[in-house]
Amino acid sequence: MFIQAADLRKSLKYDPFKAIIAPRPIGWISTISKNGVPNLAPYSFFNAVGSDPNMLGFTSSGIKHTLINCQDTGEFVFNLVSAELVDAMNLTSAAIASDHNEFEFAKIGHTPSSLVKPPRVDNTPAAIECKVTSIQRLKDLNGSDTNSWFVIGQVVGLYIAQGFVTSDNRFDTEKANITSRCGYMDYMRAGELFQLERPEI
Ligand SMILES: Cc1cc2nc3c(=O)[nH]c(=O)nc-3n(C[C@H](O)[C@H](O)[C@H](O)COP(=O)(O)O)c2cc1C
């Protein structure tokens, strides 16, 4: 089966794009508005996009509070979604007014970050503090503006919860029980880790 992008909706009932690019890590992004209201929302058009320095990026489909806060204050925090936090994460995807605190709405505790103003989620296995380096509105093949904004932030600090550093000094990815986004209404819990050595040529 081959489907031209323009025919996707005609050929399949649902666009399979997000089910193919899966599982995607969930960037559970905390920000703070210019008036000081904390905000928290999940973004699965999200990933690590660079190293040296480490960079994180996510895409806002439309102008959402997280994007506005990043534009206004230049800071965001990534919070890791463990299986235990998945229901709370889902609650924070509700479209609530910008002057409402999503932490309070979803009854999620928060702790001040070290180097940026947005707080981190209590009980997250890890959080990454970022300062925004660029915000780009994506363009399509015709050079026309799309409804997507790509926010990139440079990592300025990294928090790991107690008990998530292994005896050999690594982050305990398996224990973190990471939950990721697939297509449709599907999510995936991280499975077993395995190791591969890089090829030597
Ligand atoms: C798991 C998950 C992933 C999501 N990923 C995105 C995304 O990548 N981009 C986006 O614009 N919205 C995404 N959403 C929807 C936003 O979380 C939702 O629109 C939210 O209300 C935005 O909040 P904000 O306006 O406070 O930023 C996602 C929702 C869920 C549940």
The ligand as an SDF file (V2000), in Angstrom:
LIG
                    3D

 31 33  0  0  0  0  0  0  0  0999 V2000
    0.0790   12.9950   25.1520 C   0  0  0  0  0  0  0  0  0  0  0  0
   -0.2800   14.2980   24.5040 C   0  0  0  0  0  0  0  0  0  0  0  0
    0.5860   14.8710   23.5930 C   0  0  0  0  0  0  0  0  0  0  0  0
    0.2850   16.1060   22.9990 C   0  0  0  0  0  0  0  0  0  0  0  0
    1.1650   16.6400   22.1020 N   0  0  0  0  0  0  0  0  0  0  0  0
    0.9200   17.8580   21.5660 C   0  0  0  0  0  0  0  0  0  0  0  0
    1.8700   18.4570   20.6790 C   0  0  0  0  0  0  0  0  0  0  0  0
    2.9230   17.9030   20.3690 O   0  0  0  0  0  0  0  0  0  0  0  0
    1.5720   19.6860   20.1880 N   0  0  0  0  0  0  0  0  0  0  0  0
    0.4300   20.3460   20.5190 C   0  0  0  0  0  0  0  0  0  0  0  0
    0.2160   21.4790   20.0570 O   0  0  0  0  0  0  0  0  0  0  0  0
   -0.4770   19.8020   21.3630 N   0  0  0  0  0  0  0  0  0  0  0  0
   -0.2550   18.5870   21.9000 C   0  0  0  0  0  0  0  0  0  0  0  0
   -1.1500   18.0430   22.7710 N   0  0  0  0  0  0  0  0  0  0  0  0
   -2.3290   18.8170   23.1610 C   0  0  0  0  0  0  0  0  0  0  0  0
   -1.9550   19.8540   24.2320 C   0  0  0  0  0  0  0  0  0  0  0  0
   -1.4260   19.2410   25.3880 O   0  0  0  0  0  0  0  0  0  0  0  0
   -3.2120   20.6640   24.6070 C   0  0  0  0  0  0  0  0  0  0  0  0
   -3.6420   21.4090   23.4970 O   0  0  0  0  0  0  0  0  0  0  0  0
   -3.0140   21.5570   25.8100 C   0  0  0  0  0  0  0  0  0  0  0  0
   -4.2560   22.1090   26.2140 O   0  0  0  0  0  0  0  0  0  0  0  0
   -2.0500   22.6990   25.5480 C   0  0  0  0  0  0  0  0  0  0  0  0
   -1.9130   23.4050   26.7500 O   0  0  0  0  0  0  0  0  0  0  0  0
   -1.3520   24.8700   26.8610 P   0  0  0  0  0  0  0  0  0  0  0  0
   -2.2820   25.7760   26.0560 O   0  0  0  0  0  0  0  0  0  0  0  0
   -1.4130   25.1240   28.3380 O   0  0  0  0  0  0  0  0  0  0  0  0
    0.0460   24.8710   26.3110 O   0  0  0  0  0  0  0  0  0  0  0  0
   -0.9060   16.7960   23.3420 C   0  0  0  0  0  0  0  0  0  0  0  0
   -1.8060   16.1850   24.2520 C   0  0  0  0  0  0  0  0  0  0  0  0
   -1.5010   14.9600   24.8270 C   0  0  0  0  0  0  0  0  0  0  0  0
   -2.4640   14.3300   25.7960 C   0  0  0  0  0  0  0  0  0  0  0  0
  1  2  1  0
  2  3  1  0
  2 30  2  0
  3  4  2  0
  4  5  1  0
  4 28  1  0
  5  6  2  0
  6  7  1  0
  6 13  1  0
  7  8  2  0
  7  9  1  0
  9 10  1  0
 10 11  2  0
 10 12  1  0
 12 13  2  0
 13 14  1  0
 14 15  1  0
 14 28  1  0
 15 16  1  0
 16 17  1  0
 16 18  1  0
 18 19  1  0
 18 20  1  0
 20 21  1  0
 20 22  1  0
 22 23  1  0
 23 24  1  0
 24 25  2  0
 24 26  1  0
 24 27  1  0
 28 29  2  0
 29 30  1  0
 30 31  1  0
M  END
$$$$
